[in-house]
Amino acid sequence: MTTPTDQPGVRTLADEYVSRLADLDTSVATALGTHPGDDRVPDLSPAGHEAFAALARDILDRLPSATVADDDDRRCARLLRERLEAELALDGAGEPLRSVRNIGGPHQQVRQLFVLMPKTTVEDWAAVARRLARVPQAFAGYAQSLAEGSRRGLHAAPRQVRTAVEQLDEWAASAWFPTFAAEAPTDVPDSLRSELADAAATAQASVAELREYLATTYLPAAEGTPDAVGAERYRLGARYSTGADLDLDEAYAWAWDEHRRIDAEMRREVDAVLPGADPAAAMRHLDENGPAIEGVAEVRAWLQEMMDTAIADLDGTHFDIPEPVRVVEAMIAPTGSAAAPYYTRPALGFTRPGRTWLPTLGETRFPLWMLVSTWYHEGVPGHHLQLAQWTHLADQLSTFQTSIGSTSGNVEGWALYAERLMDELGYLTVPGARIGYLDAQQMRAVRVVIDIGMHLGLKVPADSPLHAGETWTPQIAREFFGAYSGRPPAFLDSEIVRYLGWPGQAISYKLGERAWLAGRDAARAARGADFDLKAWHAAALSLGSLGLDDLTDELAKL
C-alpha cells in the first residue's frame, strides 16, 4: 500500500513523461539533445501514434495522485493535464492519420532531424549515416498512416497534398540529402564518406517514393476533401495551439477591430514617411528604394550582428540574460522550406544553440524594412530570450514546462510582444522599419480573421471594402491578405496554405500577444509606481509554459 508521500511530485511525473516520450520519439530526443548518438527515425506509422497516445493516457491516469507542493507544481499539473488532453483529443479525431501540411508536418519533421543533430565529430557523422539509411522507414510509416486515414475516409485537402508534392520536388531538384551528406568535414574517413553517400542516395530515393505515393495514390483519393475543416475540428486545433477554450466569435470580432486600428495607424505612419502614398505603394517603394542587403551570406551576417547587438543592449537594462542564453545563431533555411522565418530552440545543456532561420525563396536581395521587426520576433528579445531562458531553467522547473509542454499561444504571443516592446523602446530606426512592424502586426490580426473565417465559413464583415457580406474562401482570403500586406506574393500564397493545413495555429500569435499585454497591464496597475519592467520580464520568463487559459492571470500576479 502506498501513502500520499510515496507518490511522485507532479514535476517528477511530468519529466518522466518527457523521458519516456524521448525514448519513443526520436524527434523529441534530437530536439532536446537527450540521446547522444541517436540514429533512429520517427515512427510515423499508426502503431507509433498509438504508442504516444498510450503514454499520454498512462500519465493522465497517474496525475491525480502526484503531489503538488507549490505554485510551480500547481502550474505544471494544470499544463500537463491540458496538454495531454489536447493531444489525445487530436488523436481521437484521427488527425495524425491525415497530417499533410507545408510547415511542421511529418515529412519536414524527418528532414529537420538532420538539421538539428550534432555534426562535429566523426562519431556524429557516423550516426548521420545510420540515420540517413533509415529515412525510408520513416516515410514508409508516414505513408501507412495516410493509407489508414484514407481507409477511414480521413483525408488531407488536395491543396495540402499538392503543396507537399511541390516541396518534395524541390528536395529532389536540390538533391537535398546527398548535398547534406557531402558537407561532412575533411577529417571524415573515406570509408565513412562512402557510407554517407550511399545512405544519402537511399534517403533521396525514398523522397521520390513518398512523392509518388502522395501524387498518384493519395491525392486522387483525397479529391473533394474541403479546405475548411469546420467548427469541431477547428476547436480541437485552436485548443492545442493556444491552451484555451476560445470564444471564436469574440476572437473574430476583436481581430477585425484590431485590423482596422492597425490599418489606420499604418496609414498615419506611411503619410509621415511618404506623403500621399497608400500603404501598398509605400511598401513597394521600400522594397525597391529602401535599404537592403545584397547576398545570402551577407544577410545572414547582418542578422547575426543585429541579434548580438540586441543582447548587448538589453542585458542589464530590460532583461537579465544568463551567459548561455547570450549565444544565438542566424542561419539560412534549407531549400524547400515554407516561406515563413522560424526559430529552433537550444538543446538541453546548450549543446546546440538557439538558431533563427531565414528562407530565401531564391532571393539574393533582402529589403530591411520587413526584416528588423521579424528578427526581434524570431531572435532577441523574442523566441530566443524566452525559449533559451526556459532551457536555462529546465532543472529548476521541469523539462516538460520548459520544452515540449509549450503552447504556440504563449510562445508566439511573447514573440509578438517582443516586437511591440522594441517599438516602445525606440529600436525601429532603420528607414521603414516601423512600417514593417505594423505590417507584421497587421498580418497577425488578419490571420485571426481569415483563419477563423475560412474554417468556420463566416461572413466577411459588413464594413470591409472587399467582399463585404460574402463567405470567406481561400480566394477571398488571399485577395484580402494581399490588399493589406507588403509581403511577397509567394509568401502570401504559402501562408494561405499554412492556415488551411494547420487550423487554429495562426490565431495563436495575436491572441497570445493580447494575453501578454493584458498580464503586463494588470501587473503594472497592481504595483503602480513600484512596477519594474525588468523584474517583471525576469519573473514572466521564469514561469515556464502556460496556456492562454492561465497566462494573463499568472502574469498579473508578478
TITI-766384 format. One record per residue: x, y, z of N, C-alpha, C in turn. Coordinates in steps of 0.05 Angstrom, whole numbers, plus 5000, padded with zeros to 4 digits. Example, Ala and Ser with C-alpha at 12.3 -4.5 7.8 and 13.67 -1.06 7.14 Angstrom:
<recs>
526448865156524649105156526449345156525749555142527349795143525850015157
</recs>
This chain:
<recs>
501749765000500050005000501850255000500950454984502550704983501050924999502551105008501451345021501951585003500551805008501052044991503952124989505552085010508352165009509951984991508851744985510251564967509951644938507951814932507351884905509452084894509952064868511952264857510752544857512552744859511653014854510853054825509053244821507953284794510153344774512253494782514353554763516053314757516353134776517652874770516052714750513452714754511752564735511852694707511852964706512053094680514653034666516853024681519452964669519652664662518252494676518052214668516752194640514652354637513352354610515252444589516852654593518752744573520752524567521852394588523852194584522751954568520351864575519151644561518351714532517551964529516852054502519352074485521552164496524052174481525051894473524451704490525151424483523451324460520951414459519151334437519651494412520151754415520151944393522852074390524351984370527052094366527052384359524752494348524652784343524852944368523552844389523752974415526552944426527652704425530352664435532352834421532152864394534053024379533753314386531253414387530753694394531953764422531553584441532553634468535453564471536653404453539353314456539853114478537852944484538052764507539152494500539452424475540352154467542852174449545152214460547552244444547952004425548652064400549051844381546451734370544151864376541551754367541551744337540951504326540751474297538051374288536051394306533351294299531951504281529751414269527951594255525251564269523451764265520851754278519151524268517651404287515651204279513051354273512651404247510351564238508051384230508151134237506050944230503750954249501450824243499250824263500150704290501850504289502850394315504450594331505950754317507450964331505651164344503551254330501651444342500151314366499451064364498150934387499950914411502550874406504450864429504551134443504551354428504551624440501951664456499751574445497151614459497051444485498151194483498151024507499851154529502051274522503751404542502151634554500851794538499352024549497151934568495851714561493651614578494751524605497051394604498351294629499051524648500251724636500951954653498452094664496452124648493952254657492652094680492751824677491551654698493051694725495551744724497151764749497252054759496552244743496752524751495252594776492752494780491352574805492752494831494452294829495952204853498552344858499452504838502052634841501852864861503852904877503853104898504353384886502953584897503253864888504054024913506554124912507654244936507654554935507754674911507954964909506655064884506955314879505755434855506855324829509555274829510655154805509454884799509054724820507654464817504854504807503454694819500654744810500554814780502254994772502255064743503054834726504954674735505754434720503554234717502054194738499853994737497654084718496954334719494954434700495954414671498454494667499554474640499654194630500554004646500853724638498053614631496153664648493453554641492353674616492553934613491454074590492853984564495553964565496953884540496353594532496353414551495853134544492953094535491053234548488253204539487953324511489253544505489053664478490253474458492553354465493853164446492052924441490852814462489152584458486552644443485652894446483252974430483852974400486253074393487053064365487352784355488652614372488952334364486252194361484452254379481852124377480252214352480852444342479552544317480952444292483152294295484552184272486352384259487052604272488752804259491452694250492852524266495452424256495252254231492852164224492551994201491952154176491852424178491352594155493052844156495352814168497153044173498953094148498053284132499653374109499553684110501853814112501754104112504554204103504654464098507154574086509154674106508454644132510354724153509954544177512054444189511854284213510454024210510153914186508853664181510753434183509753184180511552954183513952944164513553014139515852994121518053204129517153444137519153634146520453544173518853414189519953314215522353124210522152954190524352764184526852924176526553114157528853264148530053434171528353534188529353704210531253564229530853294231532753144247535653194240536153204214538853234204539953514207538053714207538853984212539754024241538353884260538753924288540953744300541453514289543253324302546153424302547753344321550553424322552053334297553953504288555453434264558353544267559453494290562153594296564353384293563853144304565852934305565352724284567352554281566952324263564752144273564552114299562351944310559652074304559452344305556952474297556152404269558052414251557452354222556852064218557951884234557251604232554351564240553351714260550551704268548851814246549752034233548352144210547951934188550051784182549951584161547951374168547951284193546051074201543151174199542751424207540051534207539151584178540951674160540251714132539151444120540451234127539750974116536950884125535951014147533350934158531051124149531751334134529651514125527351374110527951174093525651034080523750904100524750824123523050704144521050914155522051164159520351374169518251444148518951484123517051554103515051324098515951084100514050854097511950854119512850914144510950934166508951164162509951384152508151614146506051534125506951394104505051314083503051114094503850944113501950754126499850904141500651124155498651274170496651414151497651524129495951654110494051444097495151214091493451004079491250914099491950894125489950824144487851044146488751294146486751514146484951504122486151444099484651424074482551204076483350984088481450754091479050834108479551014128477451104146475951344134476751434111475451674100476451934111478851934123480052174134482352264116481952484102483952574083484852864089487352924082488153204079486953314054486653584054485553714030487553694007486653673982488453663959490453893958489654133967491554363966493954293983493654164006495854104023497653884010496353693997497853473985499553583961498253743945499753853922502154023931501754173953503954333963506254153974505553933988507553753998509053623974507653563953508953443929510853653917510053903916511854113906514354133923514054123949516354133967518253903962517153663960518753423955520153443927518853573908520153623882522553803886522354003903524554183909526854033923526153853941528153693954529653523933528153413913529353253893531153413875530153653866531653823848534253913861534253953887536754043900538353813911537453563906538853323917539453373946537453433962537953533989539553344006538853094007540252914025543152864016543652813990546452783981548053043986546853273981548253523985548953554015546953484032547453504061549753314069549753064059551852874067554552964057554653104034557153194023558453414039557053524059558053734076559853624098560153354100561853244121564653354119565853424141568553554141570753364130573053484126575253344113576353124130575953134157577152924174575452674175573152674161571552434159572952234140573451984149574951794133573451724107574951634087573751574061571551354064572051164081570050944084567451054095567551234114565051354124563851544103565551684089564451864068562951704047563951464041562551294022559951194033559951124059557551034073555451264073556351504078554551734078553251774051554951754030553851784002551751573996552351324003550451113997547851144013548151224039545751254055544051494046545451714037544051944027542551884002543751723984542451633960539951473966540051303987537751153996535551344006536351534022534451734033533151884010534751973991533752133969531751973952532351713948530551543933527851523947527851513974525351493989523751753987525051983982523652233977521952193952523152083931521752043906519351843910519851643927517651443932515351573947515951733967513851873981512352063963513852213946512652393927510752243908511552013899509951853881507451753894507651673919505351583934503351803937504352043946502552263950501152353924502652363903501652473878499752273863500352013864498951833847496951653862497351613888495451453903493751613922495151773939493651923960492052153948493152313931491752543920489152473907489052273889486452203877484352123898485251983919483351913940482352153956484052353958483452593974481752793959481552763932480052963917477252993928476353243929473753313940473753373970475953323984476153394012476353704014474653824030474654124031477054234045477854474037480054614051479254674080476854764084476054844111475354594128476054594153475754354170473154364186471754594188469354614203469854664233467754734247467954834274469154624294468254374291469154174311472154124310473154074285476054024283477554284289476454514281477854764286478254814316476154754331476454794360478654614372478854374362481054194372483754314366484054414341486654534333487254784349485154954352485555204367486255154396484954954408485654884435488554794438489354624419492154524420494154754417493654944400495555154395495455374415493255414429493055644447492955564477492155314482491755234510489455384522487355424506484955574516482555474502480255484516477655454503476655724495476955784469476456054460473556104453472756354456470256454445471056544417470556384397471556444370470056684358467556724364466156964354467457214366468057204392469357444404472057484392473657274388476357304377476157414349474257324333473957424306473257724305471357794322470558084323472858254333474258164354476458324365478658354344479258144330481458154310480658344287478158344280477258534259477658824268476858874292477359144303480359214304481959014311484859054313485959114285484958964265485759004237485159294229482859394235482059664227483859874242484359824268486060004283488860024271490059784265492759784255492859914227490759864211490659994185490760294187489260404206489260694210492060794219493260644237495960714247497960694224497760494208499560454185499360694166496960784160496561004142497761264153497661304179498861534191501961514188503061274193505861244191506861274163505361164144506161194116506161484107504061634116503861914107506262074118507261994141509562144152512162074137512261834125514661744111514561814081512161774069511861814040509161954036508962214040506362354040504762294014502262244019500362193997500261903987502061733997502061453987500161284004499161073992497760874009499760664018498960494038500960304049502260124028500660024009501759843989503859983973503360233965505360383949507860443965507460503991509760564008511560314011510260084015511859844018513259753992511959803969513359753944515659943941515360193950517560383949519860293966519260193990521360094008522759843996521159673983522359443970524459523949523759723934525359803911527560003918526960183938528760403943529860413971528660263989529560264017532160124021533360144045535859994050535459694047537459564036537359274032540159154034540158894039542658744040542858574014545058584001545558423977547158173984546057943978547457693983546457534006546357274003545357094024547257084048549857054043551757054065551757314080551357534064551457794076549057844094546657754086544357794103544457624128545557384125545957224149547757364169549957484160551757624178550457874190548758004174547358244184545458164206543957954203542057864223543557774248545757644245547357564268548257814284549258014270550158254284547858394298545558394285543158514297542458384324542458114324541757974349543958014370546458014362548658054382548458334394547758524378547458804388545058824407542858684401540458694418541158574445542658354445543358224471545058414487547058544475548858734489547258964500545359064485543859304494541759234515540459004513538158944531539058824557541358694558542258564582542958774603541758744626542158934648540459174648539059224625537259454624534359364625533559194608530759094607530558794612532858654613532858374618535458304633535458084648537857964658538357714642540457714625540757494606543157324615542557074624544756894632546656834610549156774617551256734597550456534575549456294581548856104560546756214540545056394549542956504532544056714513546456814518547557024502548556934475548356674470549256564444546756484428546556594404544456534385545656554357544856374339546056364312543956424291544656604272542956654249543756454227541656324215542056114195540356164171541056044149539456044124537855784123535255794119533555564120534155384096533755114099534254934076532254984053533154914029531454924006528954754010526654854000524254704002522854744029523554954044522155024068519755194062517955224081515755424078516955704078515355904071516356174067516956324092515756244115516056404139518656344154520056554164522356514181521556364206523556234220522856084244525356064262524855954285526955924306527055634316529355534321529655274334531055314361529855194381530755254409533355094415534755174436537255024443536654744453538654574450538554314464538854354494537954164509538454174538541454184543542254354562545054394568546454564547544954674528546054844508548254714491547954454487549854314469549354394440547054494434546454624409545154894415546055114403544955374410542255414397540855624406538455714393539255834366537455794346538155894319535656014306536056234291533956344274534456254245532356224230532556114202531056294183532556384162531356554141531056394116528556344107528156224080528656444059530356394040530956604020529056603996527656373992525756353969527156423943529756363941531256413917532156693913531556873932532357153930535157193939536457403929539157473938539257763947537057903945536858183956534758193977535358314000533558294023533058574034530658694028529958954039529758934070530859134083531059124112528459204126526759354113524459464127522759244139522659004126520958794137522558584154525158614155526858424169527258504198527358764204528158854231526258744252523658814249521758724269521558414270521758294247521657994245523857874262526257984261528457864276528457934306527058144313526458184341524457974351522757884333520857664339522257394341523757324320524957064319527357034339528857244342531257234357531157364384532157604387532357744412530958014410529058064428528357924453526057724450525557624426523257454421523757164428523456984409523556694415526056624430528356734422530756634435530856704465530156944473530357014501528456844517526056784507524256624522525056334523525456214500525955924499528655844509530656014504533355954515533355994546531756184555531556224584530155974596528155874583526855624593528855394594530455374573532555164574534355194598535055444603536755504626535455424653532755434654531355374678530255094680530954924660529754654659530054494684532354524698532754374723531154484746530554744745529154864767526054824765525054834741522154784737521854484731521354434706521354154696522054174666523153954656523653954627521053984611518953874622516353894608515454184606515554334628514654614628516354794611518854714606520754884592521354784564519954584555520554484527517954394514517454134514515254034498512554104508512354204532509754294542508954574533510654694516510054974508507654984490506155204491503955254473504655484454503555464430504155674410503055944419500755944433499656194442501556344461502856204479504756324497507256414482508356224467510956274454510756484432508856464414508556654393507456924404505856904425504857144438507157304449509057174463511457314473513057434450513357294429515057394407513757644394511057644392509757874382509858104402509658044428510058244449512858364447514858194440517658284438517958484415516558444393516558644372515458914382513258894395512059144406513859274426515159114443516959234463519259384449520359274428522559414415521659674401519159674393517959924383517660124406516660034429516460204452519060314461521260154458523860244467525360404447524160444423525360614403527560484386527360224381529360084366528760064336526460154327525860124299526760364284529360394281530660634270531460604240531660354230532160324202529860444186530460594165528260724150526160514141523660574148521560394140521060164160522760134180522459904199519859914215518960154221516460164235514060094218514260154192512260054173512359744172514759634173515059344174513859224199514259364221513059264246509959264244508859484234505959504232504859304211506459254190505659054171505558774184507558724202507558464216505158444235504658664249502258674267499658624251499558754228497158724211496858434201499158314194499058034185497857864206498657894231497757724253494757784259493858024257490958084261489357954238490257994213488857874190488757574193490957454203490957164207488557064223488057204245485857124262483257134246482857354232480357394217479957174196482057134179481656954156481856664165483456604185483656324194480956234205479856384224477156314235475156334213475256544197473256594176473156364156475456274146475556064126474555804137475555724160474955464171472055434181470955664191468255654202466155754182467055844158465255934138463756184146465156374159463856624168463656824145462057034150461757244130463857454134464757574112466557804113464958034126466158174146464758384159463558594140461358714148459858894131461359144124463259224141464759474136467359424121467759184110470159124094469959254067472059374057471959484030472159274009472759024017472958803998470958574006469258493988467558263991465858264016464958494024463258524047460858344045460258194066457958014067458257754053460457704039460857454026462157254046461957004040463256794057466156774050467756764071470656734068471356474052472956504032474156274018477156324016478656114009481556164005482156383985480556403964481056603943480556883954478356923969477757183981479857244002480557054018482557094039485257184027486057064005488557133992488457413980486157483968485857763958485957963980484457904002484358084025487158114037488557894041491257894052493058064035492958024009494658183991494158473992491658553997490958833999492058974024492658814044493458924070496258824079497858744060500458634068502558714047504958774056507158834038508958594033508058354042509658114038509558024009511657883999511657803971509457603966508557593940506357413933506857123941509257023937509856743944509456693974510156893990509856864019506856854026505257024014502457034020501056774010501856673987500756423978501356193998503856194007504755984026503156014052502656264061501156304086498356194084496956234062494256134060494255834062496055704048496255414050496855334079498555474092499255414120496855424138495255634136492855664153490855444148490555374123488555164117489554894127492154844127493254584135493854564165493754784179494354784208492254944223489854854223487655024233488055094263487655344269487755444296490455534305492555474290495255554298495755854292494855944269495456224261494356434280492156364294490856554312492356594338494256404343495556404369497356644373498456764352500256984354498957224367496957324353495657574362494057534388492757304391491357254416493257214439495557094433497657064453498757334462499357514442500257774449498257924466495657894460493558024476493757934505494157674509494357574536496857684551499157694537501557804549501158104557500058254539499658534544497658574567495558414568493658434590494958374616496658164617498058094641499958314650501358434632503158654639501658894649499458964636497859194644496659144673495758904678494658844704496758854726499158754720501358764740502259054745502359204724503059494727500959644743498459584738496359714753496359644783497059384788497059294816499459414831501659444818504159534832504459844830503259964811503460254809506260344805507160534821509860654818512060454824511360234837513360024844513759824821512259844800512559654778515259694764516759474762519359464750519259284725519559394702519259234677521359014675523759084682525858874680525358644699524458704723523858494743521458334733519458474721517158334711517958144688519658234670520558064649521957814660523657854680525157634692523157424704521157524719519257344731517557204710516757364690514957254669516357024654518957064647520356864632521356634649520756644675521456434693519056264701516756314689514356154695514355894681515755874659515455644642512955674625512255454612509955474593507255494608505455634596502655654606500855674582498455564583496455614563495155874567493755974546492456234548490156234568489056004576487056004597488256114624490956084627492156154653494056384651495056444627497356624624496856904636494657034629494257314638494057324668492657144680492357144710494957104723496656924713499256874726501057114722501057234699502757464694501857704711499257724716498257954732499257934761499957704771500757664799503757744803505257784781508157824784508858104792
</recs>
